[in-house]
Amino acid sequence: MPYITVKMLEGRTEEQKKALVEKVTDAVNETTGASKDKIVVFIEEMSKNHYATGGKRLSDE
C-alpha cells in the first residue's frame, strides 16, 4: 500500500488539491501497478511563516 506525502505552501483551492490527489494517484497506479483504492495521499500544507529558505521565512519577504 503506497503512502505519498505532498508538502506544499497553503493557498491552493479545493479544486486544485482534488486534481493533485487524482493525478498523483493515477501516476502511482501507472508506475507501480498498485490498486488505486490502496494508494494513500496526504497533503501537508504549511503557512509561509513555517517555511524558510536561505535563513529567511517566506512570510518575511
TORTI-163748 format. One line per field, with one value per residue: residue number from 1; residue in three letters; x, y, z of N, C-alpha, C in turn. Coordinates in nm, 2 decimals, padded with zeros to 4 digits. Layout:
N
pos c(NUM:...)
code c(ALA:...)
n.east c(X:...)
n.north c(Y:...)
n.up c(Z:...)
ca.east c(X:...)
ca.north c(Y:...)
ca.up c(Z:...)
c.east c(X:...)
c.north c(Y:...)
c.up c(Z:...)
This chain:
61
pos c(1:2:3:4:5:6:7:8:9:10:11:12:13:14:15:16:17:18:19:20:21:22:23:24:25:26:27:28:29:30:31:32:33:34:35:36:37:38:39:40:41:42:43:44:45:46:47:48:49:50:51:52:53:54:55:56:57:58:59:60:61)
code c(MET:PRO:TYR:ILE:THR:VAL:LYS:MET:LEU:GLU:GLY:ARG:THR:GLU:GLU:GLN:LYS:LYS:ALA:LEU:VAL:GLU:LYS:VAL:THR:ASP:ALA:VAL:ASN:GLU:THR:THR:GLY:ALA:SER:LYS:ASP:LYS:ILE:VAL:VAL:PHE:ILE:GLU:GLU:MET:SER:LYS:ASN:HIS:TYR:ALA:THR:GLY:GLY:LYS:ARG:LEU:SER:ASP:GLU)
n.east c(00.08:00.10:00.21:00.18:00.32:00.25:00.40:00.33:00.31:00.04:-00.27:-00.37:-00.66:-00.96:-01.03:-00.79:-00.64:-00.79:-00.76:-00.48:-00.45:-00.59:-00.43:-00.18:-00.24:-00.31:-00.06:00.10:-00.04:-00.01:00.27:00.35:00.17:00.00:-00.32:-00.57:-00.74:-00.58:-00.39:-00.26:-00.28:-00.14:-00.18:00.01:-00.01:00.17:00.21:00.34:00.50:00.60:00.79:01.11:01.38:01.72:01.78:01.57:01.23:00.95:00.74:00.85:00.94)
n.north c(-00.12:00.19:00.50:00.84:01.15:01.49:01.79:02.13:02.48:02.66:02.78:02.68:02.60:02.41:02.26:02.25:02.09:01.86:01.78:01.74:01.52:01.32:01.30:01.23:00.99:00.85:00.85:00.70:00.46:00.39:00.36:00.18:-00.02:-00.05:-00.09:00.16:00.20:00.13:00.32:00.59:00.93:01.20:01.54:01.79:02.11:02.41:02.71:03.03:03.14:02.92:02.81:02.82:02.94:02.97:03.09:03.27:03.33:03.26:03.43:03.66:03.79)
n.up c(00.00:-00.11:00.04:00.00:00.06:00.02:00.05:00.07:00.02:00.18:00.02:-00.21:-00.40:-00.32:-00.54:-00.69:-00.51:-00.51:-00.78:-00.78:-00.60:-00.75:-00.98:-00.88:-00.76:-00.99:-01.13:-00.95:-00.95:-01.23:-01.25:-01.05:-01.04:-00.83:-00.67:-00.71:-00.50:-00.28:-00.26:-00.08:-00.02:00.13:00.21:00.32:00.43:00.46:00.63:00.52:00.72:00.85:00.69:00.56:00.37:00.28:00.53:00.58:00.65:00.44:00.48:00.56:00.34)
ca.east c(00.00:00.18:00.17:00.25:00.30:00.28:00.41:00.33:00.26:-00.10:-00.31:-00.44:-00.81:-01.00:-01.03:-00.66:-00.60:-00.86:-00.69:-00.35:-00.47:-00.63:-00.32:-00.07:-00.29:-00.30:00.08:00.15:-00.10:00.05:00.41:00.38:00.06:-00.08:-00.46:-00.60:-00.80:-00.48:-00.29:-00.30:-00.21:-00.15:-00.14:00.05:00.00:00.25:00.20:00.47:00.58:00.65:00.88:01.22:01.49:01.83:01.77:01.46:01.10:00.89:00.65:00.93:00.98)
ca.north c(00.00:00.31:00.62:00.95:01.28:01.61:01.91:02.25:02.60:02.68:02.87:02.61:02.58:02.27:02.20:02.22:01.98:01.74:01.74:01.69:01.39:01.23:01.28:01.16:00.85:00.79:00.83:00.59:00.34:00.35:00.33:00.07:-00.12:-00.06:-00.06:00.29:00.20:00.11:00.43:00.69:01.06:01.30:01.67:01.87:02.25:02.49:02.85:03.09:03.17:02.79:02.76:02.91:02.90:03.07:03.16:03.36:03.27:03.32:03.54:03.78:03.85)
ca.up c(00.00:-00.12:00.11:-00.06:00.13:-00.06:00.13:-00.01:00.09:00.17:-00.07:-00.32:-00.39:-00.30:-00.68:-00.72:-00.43:-00.56:-00.90:-00.74:-00.55:-00.86:-01.07:-00.80:-00.75:-01.13:-01.16:-00.87:-01.01:-01.36:-01.24:-00.96:-01.05:-00.71:-00.69:-00.67:-00.36:-00.18:-00.26:00.02:-00.04:00.24:00.17:00.43:00.39:00.55:00.61:00.48:00.84:00.89:00.58:00.54:00.28:00.29:00.66:00.59:00.63:00.32:00.52:00.59:00.22)
c.east c(00.09:00.12:00.25:00.22:00.34:00.29:00.42:00.28:00.11:-00.14:-00.38:-00.58:-00.84:-01.00:-00.89:-00.61:-00.66:-00.79:-00.55:-00.36:-00.50:-00.51:-00.20:-00.12:-00.28:-00.15:00.13:00.09:-00.04:00.20:00.44:00.28:-00.02:-00.22:-00.49:-00.66:-00.70:-00.38:-00.35:-00.21:-00.24:-00.11:-00.11:00.07:00.08:00.22:00.34:00.55:00.63:00.75:00.99:01.32:01.60:01.83:01.66:01.33:01.03:00.79:00.72:00.97:00.88)
c.north c(00.12:00.43:00.73:01.08:01.39:01.73:02.03:02.36:02.61:02.78:02.81:02.60:02.43:02.19:02.16:02.10:01.85:01.69:01.68:01.55:01.29:01.20:01.21:01.01:00.78:00.75:00.71:00.45:00.29:00.30:00.21:-00.05:-00.14:-00.02:00.08:00.30:00.17:00.22:00.54:00.81:01.15:01.44:01.75:02.02:02.32:02.63:02.91:03.12:03.04:02.73:02.86:02.85:03.01:03.15:03.26:03.29:03.34:03.43:03.67:03.85:03.95)
c.up c(00.00:-00.04:00.05:00.02:00.04:00.04:00.04:00.07:00.08:00.06:-00.20:-00.30:-00.37:-00.44:-00.72:-00.64:-00.47:-00.69:-00.87:-00.69:-00.66:-00.95:-01.00:-00.79:-00.89:-01.16:-01.08:-00.92:-01.14:-01.34:-01.15:-00.97:-00.93:-00.74:-00.64:-00.53:-00.25:-00.17:-00.17:-00.01:00.07:00.18:00.31:00.39:00.50:00.52:00.58:00.60:00.90:00.79:00.56:00.44:00.28:00.42:00.67:00.57:00.51:00.36:00.55:00.46:00.17)
